[in-house]
Amino acid sequence: MKNLGTLWVAAVLLVAISCKESKKKERFLPPSTGSVNSVMVVMDNELWRGAIGDKVRELFARPALSLMPEQPILSLTQIPPNVFLGATAHSRSVLFVQQDSVTVSHVKTDVYAQPQKVAVVKGTNYAELVGGLESVAENAITEFKRIEISEAQERFKRSLNKEKALQETFGVSMTIPSAYRVGKQEANFVWLDRQIPKGNMNIVVYSMPESSFSNDSTFVRDIVSMRDSIGKKYIPGPDDGTFMITEKAFAPYLFPAEVGGLKGAEARGIWEINGYPMAGPFLTYILNDQNNNRKLIVEGFTFAPSTQKRDYMFELEAILKTLRVQ
């Protein structure tokens, strides 16, 4: 029995030592770095200057929707593989393209830093590289965007707006940076805005009856009508009688969406001021809040003439996606 007891103690010690050694062997990953919506493209200079580089730009730097002036969805910085080491390997979003003896196209997580997404495309020839890029592009862009939004939302927490207008009016919360201030609060409308060098960034929240948007064939028209009526009532322009409407020449882009556990639709388009030369991009979520018998509308829009607005709209999207119904 004494020998059995000794063996049991030895076994426990062995397991403990093994666990300690296992923890020691865990690889430390440094924090990732990188500008907002930027991708480090790792590929040979010859590939970058040729047709493969053209395909990368076509897929990963295509124009973002509803921005004026036009801007790519992602900013690309190319470096050759022999330079991809040290700090450059800590980039938050990486696209690695290489002509190789194998064919690969996938997205990996936290390879050299944390958080990090690395899209890898390898092929033996031009056709395989193009096929790999086309097959991985949408997933890679989605993952790059997801990690960017998550990082932005973490940064928001460093200095938060503590006003209770959204909670008091709609029973909802959002993670909003302290730079935003409540400019208008009414029975069914809250407007927050942030001043930027050449204009302002805005968040508006309101609700519609649960029965709204019941006809799929008139859905886009109903969204435009809703936005125009809200603009006329709550969002005046600089001159008397002017107010925000949806840009008349182009219909908004529509996508399915889910925010804060509420399913609905995402609309992206251009707003303008009726009767005055002002315009800019907007992002609207129309969400089915069945527990509260309503359609909850959350929108972000930017006014910044002659300025690139992609990162402004990205910040607004990141904020809107923190919505939670209390």
N, C-alpha and C positions, 0 to 999 in steps of 0.2 A: 504493500500500500504506500509505503514511504517513497518507493521508486516511482509509482504512478503519480504521486503528488508532485515529485520533482519534475517529472516529464511534463505535467500540465503547466507548471509555472514557466518552464523553459519555452513551451509552445506559445504561451501568452506573450512572453518577452520577445520571442522571435517575430510574432505578428506586429507588435508595437514598433520594433526596430524597422521592420519591413515598410510599415506605413510611413514612418518618419523619413526613410530613404526615398520612398515614392514621392512624398511631398517636396523633398529637396530637389528631385529630378524634374518637377514641374517647371516648364519653361516660362520665364518671365517675359511678358510682352509689354513694350513701352506704349504710352498713349499715342494714338494716331494723330496726324496733323493734316492740314490742307485747307485751302480756301473753300468757301461755300460753293457747291455745285461745280466742283472742279475734279477732273480725272487725270491721273498720271498714266500716260500711255507709254508702255515699255515695248519698243520694237526697233529693229535695225533702221538706220537712217534711209537706206535704199528702199525698204518696204514703205516707210512713211511718205517718201517723196513720190511713190508710184501708185499703181491702181489699188493696192491694198490699203494704203493710207487714205485714198479717196473714199474707199468703202467705209473705213472707220469714221471719217468725217460725215459721210452721208447718214450713217446710222446713229452715231453718238453726238453729233453736233448739228442735227437738223433744227430748223427754227422752232422756237417755243410758240405755243398758241397764244394769240390775242395780245402780242406785245408790239408796241411801237415806240421807238424804232425796233426793228427785228433783232432778235438775239438768239443764240443757240441754246438748246436745253441744257447742255453741259459745256464747260470750258475745258479744252484739251491741252495738255502739255506733254510733248513727246520727248523721251530720252532713250538712248540706246541701252541694251541690257547691261553692258559693262559699267554703266554709271548708276545703275539701280542697286545701291547699297547705302548703308548708313541711314541718314535722315530721309533720303528720298524713298526708301523702302517702307517708311512709316506713314506714307500717304493714306488717307482714309479710303479713297476709291482708286483702284488700280485696274488697268486693262493691259494684259500681257499677251502680245501677239508674236508668234515665232514660227518660222519654217523649220520643220523637224521631221524625224523619221516616224513619228506617231501622229494620230489624228485625235484631238481632244477639244472639247468646248464645254466649259462648266464654270460655275461661280463658287469660290471658296471663301471661308470666313476666318478672320483673325489669323492670317498667315504670318505676317511680320510685325503687326501692331494690333492694338485693340481700342475701339471697334474698327474693323476694317473689312472691306469686301474686295476680292481679287477675282476678276473675270479672266480666265485663261483660254486662249485659242491657239491651237497648234495644228499644222497640217503639212503634208509632204509637197503640196504644190498650190498654185494660185486658186484653183477651183475649191480645194478643201479648206483653205483659209477663208475664202469668201463665204462658203457654206457654213463654216463654224461661226463666223461673225454674225451672219444672218440668224442662225439658230439661237445664239446666246444673247443677242442685243436687247430684246425686250425684257427678259428676266434680269439681265445685268443692270439696265437702266432703272428698273423697279427697285432692285436691291440698293443701288447707289442712292436713289432718292430716299428710300426708307431710312438708311443710316444717316443721311444728311438731316432729315426731319427730326429723327431721334436726338441727334447731337444738338440741334437748334433748341429743341424743347428742354433739354438739360440746361443749356445756357440761360434760358428764360428764367429759371428758378433762382438765379443768383440775385435778381432784383425784381420783385413782383409787384404788380399793381394790386393793391389791397381793397379797392373800392368794391362795394357790394351790389352795384346796380343790376348786374345780370342775375344774381341770386335772388334779389328782392323782386324783380320783375318777372323772371321766367323760371326760377328754380333751377338754374344751370350754373356751372362754373367753367372757366377757361383759364389756362395758364398764360397770363398776359404780362409782358414786361412793364416795368414801372414807367417807361417813357410814354405809354399811352394814358390818356386821361378821358374821363367821361365828359362828353360835350353836350349830350342831350339824353334825358331819361323821361319817357312818358309811359302811359298805361300799357302800350303794346309796342314800344320801340326804345332801343338803347343804341347810342352812337358813341363809340370811342375813337379818338384819333391821336396820331403822333406826328409832330412836326419833323420834317426832314429838310435838308439844305435847299431844295428847290420846290417844295410842295408839302404834301402830307400823305400819310397812310391811314386808312380808315377801316373800322370794323362796325358793322351794324347787325343787330339781331331783332327779329320780330316773329310773330306767329300768324298763321292763316288757319281757317277752319279745316277740320280733318277731311271734309269732303272736297277740298280744293284739288285741282289737277286730276280729276277722275276720268277725263277723256284723253286717252293716249294720242289720238289724232290731232288734238289741239294743244298738246303739252308745251311745245316751244312757244306758241303764241300766248298761252296762259302765263308762262314765266315772264315773257316780255311785258305783258299787261300788268302783272303783279309788280314788277320792278318799277315800271313807269308810274303807277299809282302811288307807290311808296315814295318814290323820288319827288313827285309833285307835292305830297303831303308833308314830308319830313326833311328833304335834302335840297335846299334852295341853291340857286346859282348866285353869281356876284351882282346881277342886276335884278330889279323888281320884275316879277313874273317869270323868271328863269328858274329851271329846276333840272335835276338829273333824270335822264331817260336812258333806255338801251339804244345803242347805236343802230340807226335805221337800215343801213346798207347791208349788214351781215347778221345772220342769225347766230345765237350762241352755240358753241360746241357743247354736246351733252354726253355724260358718261354715268354709269351706275356708281354708287358711292355708299360707304358705310362710315359713319363718324360717331364715336362714343356709344357704339352698340346700336345706333339707329340707322336703318337702311333708307336709301333715298336716291337722289340724283345730284350730280355735280354739273354746274353750268359755268362755262368760261366764255367771256366775250369782251366787248368794248362798251363803256358807258360814254355818254356825251351830255352836255348841258343844252337843253332845249332853248334855242335862241341866243346862244353865246358860244364862241369858239374855244371850248374846253373839252378834253376827252382823256380817257385812260383805260387800263384793263380792270376787269372785275372777276372775282371767283365767288360763286354762290353755291351753297349746299341747301337743298330742299329735303328735309328729313321727316320721316314718319314717326312721330312721337305718339304712339297709340295709347300709352298709359295716361297721357294728359289730353287725349282727344284733340290733337292739333297737328298741323304741319309746322315744324320749327325751321325758320330760315336764318341762316348765318352767312354773312357775306363780308368779303374783304375787297377794297378797291383802293387804287393809288392814283394820286395826281402828282406828276413830276414831269413837266414839259421838257422835251429835248434831253431826257435822261433815260438811261437803260434801267428797266424796271424789273428784270427777272428776279433778282435777289430780294427786292421789296415784296413782290408777290409770293415768293417762296416763304418769306417770314410770315406773311399773313396766312398762308396755307398751313404752316406749322402751328400757328396759334389756333386756328379754327379746328384743327384736328385734335386739340386737347379738350374739346367740349365734352362735358359730362353732365347728365341730368341728375340732379340731387334727389 
